[in-house]
């Protein structure tokens, strides 16, 4: 298959040679700078060293629990942690109630109908909880209608 004449490099090489043969005082410095920059770049690229990924660190597991704890010790620890969690949640609830009271006072001082806003918020919350309960029922997840949460009987925790 013949190469088209516009893609033939012979004409380009002849043009380069005719321009290079013309007397020009800058042809050797330009040629030297071109060669120097080309070879410098090629040297820099070929000298690149690639080091593999680092070795993974040695992992030391530190356990805060004593080895050989009995079932009674585990249960006592869990109960103590639950007691601390309940105390923390009670303190958090008290703080949130204080903040809500401050916002109610600010709203009343500003002339806002705080009671109507709270009713609207309660209605929205009840609607969202009903939607969530409906979604859980459609998914087949057993729920406890008293607390509007998933039933604990669905999860077996006796082996933990």
C-alpha positions in Angstrom: 0.0 0.0 0.0 1.6 3.3 -1.0 2.1 6.0 1.6 0.3 9.2 0.6 2.6 12.0 -0.4 1.5 14.3 2.4 2.6 11.7 5.0 5.9 11.0 3.3 8.8 12.0 5.7 11.3 12.5 2.9 10.0 15.9 2.0 10.3 17.0 5.6 13.8 15.7 6.0 14.9 17.5 2.8 13.4 20.7 4.0 15.2 20.4 7.3 18.5 19.7 5.6 18.2 22.6 3.2 17.4 25.0 6.1 20.2 23.5 8.2 22.8 23.9 5.4 22.0 27.6 5.0 24.6 29.8 6.7 23.1 30.8 10.0 25.3 31.8 13.0 22.8 30.2 15.5 22.4 26.8 13.9 25.0 25.0 16.0 24.0 26.6 19.4 20.4 25.8 18.6 21.2 22.2 17.7 23.4 21.9 20.8 20.7 23.3 23.1 18.1 21.0 21.5 20.3 17.9 21.8 21.3 18.8 25.4 17.7 19.3 26.5 16.6 16.1 24.8 19.4 14.0 26.3 19.0 15.5 29.7 15.3 14.7 29.7 15.9 11.2 28.5 18.7 10.6 31.1 16.4 11.9 33.9 13.5 9.7 32.8 15.7 6.6 32.5 17.3 7.1 35.9 14.0 7.0 37.7 13.9 4.3 40.4 10.6 2.8 41.5 10.5 1.2 44.9 7.8 -1.3 45.6 5.1 -0.8 48.1 6.2 -0.6 51.8 6.1 -3.7 53.9 3.0 -3.9 56.0 3.6 -3.1 59.7 3.6 -5.7 62.4 0.3 -5.4 64.2 0.3 -5.9 68.0 -3.1 -6.5 69.5 -3.6 -5.0 72.9 -6.4 -6.4 74.9 -7.8 -4.4 77.8 -9.6 -7.5 79.1 -8.0 -10.1 81.3 -7.5 -13.5 79.7 -9.8 -16.2 81.0 -12.6 -13.9 82.2 -15.6 -15.8 83.5 -19.1 -15.4 82.2 -20.1 -13.7 85.4 -17.3 -11.1 85.1 -18.3 -10.4 81.5 -22.0 -9.9 82.5 -21.0 -7.7 85.4 -18.8 -5.6 83.1 -21.6 -5.3 80.6 -24.1 -4.3 83.3 -21.7 -1.6 84.6 -21.1 -0.3 81.1 -24.9 -0.2 80.5 -25.4 1.7 83.8 -22.8 4.3 82.8 -24.4 4.6 79.4 -27.9 5.1 80.9 -26.5 7.7 83.3 -24.8 9.5 80.4 -28.0 9.4 78.3 -30.0 10.8 81.3 -27.6 13.7 81.7 -27.8 14.4 78.0 -31.6 14.4 78.2 -31.5 16.9 81.0 -29.2 19.2 79.1 -31.3 18.9 76.0 -34.4 19.8 78.0 -32.6 22.8 79.4 -31.7 23.9 75.9 -35.2 23.4 74.7 -36.5 25.5 77.6 -34.1 28.3 76.7 -35.2 28.3 73.1 -38.9 28.3 74.2 -38.2 31.4 76.3 -36.3 33.0 73.5 -39.2 32.3 71.1 -41.8 33.6 73.4 -39.7 36.8 74.0 -39.5 37.2 70.2 -43.2 36.8 69.8 -43.2 33.4 68.1 -46.0 30.9 68.8 -43.8 28.2 70.4 -46.6 25.9 71.3 -47.9 25.7 67.7 -44.3 25.0 66.5 -44.0 22.2 69.0 -47.3 20.7 68.0 -46.2 20.8 64.3 -42.8 19.2 65.2 -44.6 16.4 67.2 -46.9 15.7 64.3 -44.0 15.5 61.9 -42.1 13.2 64.2 -45.1 10.9 64.7 -45.6 10.8 60.9 -41.9 9.9 60.3 -42.1 7.2 63.0 -45.2 5.8 61.4 -43.6 5.8 58.0 -40.5 4.1 59.4 -42.7 1.4 61.1 -44.6 0.9 57.9 -41.3 0.5 56.0 -40.0 -2.1 58.5 -43.3 -4.0 58.4 -43.2 -4.1 54.6 -39.6 -5.4 54.8 -40.8 -8.2 57.1 -38.8 -7.0 60.1 -40.6 -7.8 63.4 -41.3 -4.7 65.5 -42.5 -4.1 69.0 -45.7 -1.9 68.7 -45.2 -0.6 72.3 -41.8 1.1 71.7 -42.0 1.4 67.9 -38.7 -0.4 67.6 -37.4 -3.7 66.4 -38.2 -6.5 68.7 -35.3 -7.8 70.7 -36.6 -11.3 70.5 -35.5 -11.4 66.8 -31.9 -11.3 67.8 -30.3 -14.2 69.7 -27.7 -12.8 72.0 -27.3 -15.8 74.3 -24.0 -16.8 72.7 -22.2 -13.5 73.2 
